[in-house]
Amino acid sequence: MMLGWIVGSPLNRLAVFVLVVGLLSIGAIQYIRWDERDKVNQQRLEDQVETRKRVDDAVRNSPDAVGDALDFLLDRQSRD
């Protein structure tokens, strides 16, 4: 009974069609926005992991003693 009223007149059919298309469009736009936001967050996390690996490697490979640090700095300065 209700379906016959909604689909009954051409104006109602047009209104329902516009409503459905509008809702589908909003849903598609939201999905695309969420997907892009997820991609950006994923890339940011990957960059943070890579940066953390480089920091850990730098700390691990840094000189432990003062003399070693001075030698490292002098060697680096002579290369530049």
N, C-alpha and C positions, 0 to 999 in steps of 0.2 A: 504494500500500500504506500509506504513512504518512498520506496524506490520509484514507483510510478509517478509520484508527484515531482521528485527531483529530476527525473529524466523526461518528464512529460513535455514541457514546452522547450522550444529552441533557445529561448533566453536562459532558462535554467541549465540546459545542457552546456551552453557557452560559459556560464558562470562556473559550473563545476569543472569544466575543462581548464579554464584559466586558473582556478584554485589549485587543481592537481598539478598543472605545469609549474605554477609558482612554487608550490611546496617541493616538487622534485628539483627545481633549480636551486632553491635555498639549501636543500640537502646535499646536492652535488658541490656547491660552493663551499659548504662547511667541511665536507669530506676532503676536498682539495686543500683547504687551509690547514686542517689537522695533519694531513699527510706531509705537507711542506714543513710544518712546525716540527714534526717528528724527524724529518730528514735533517733539519738544521740542528736539532738537539743531538742526534746521532753523530753528526760531523763534529760538533763541539766536544762531545765526549771522546771521540777518537783523537781529536787534537790534544785534549788534556792528557790522555793516556800516553801519546807520543812525547809530549813535553815532559811528562813525569819520567818516562824512560830515559830521555836525554839528561835530565837533572840527576837521576840515580847513577847513570854511567859517569857523569862528570864528577860526582862526589866519590864514586868508587875508584876512579882513576886519578883523583887528585893526590898530590904529594902529602905524605904524613908528617914528615919532619921539616923543620925550618930550613935546613940546608937544602933539602930536596926541593922545597918551594922556591928558594932563591935560584937554584939551578934551572928550574922549570921556567921562571920568569925571564932569566937572562937568555935562555935558549929561545924563548918565544920572541923576545925583543930583537935578537940577532936575525931571526927569520924575516921580520918585517922590514 
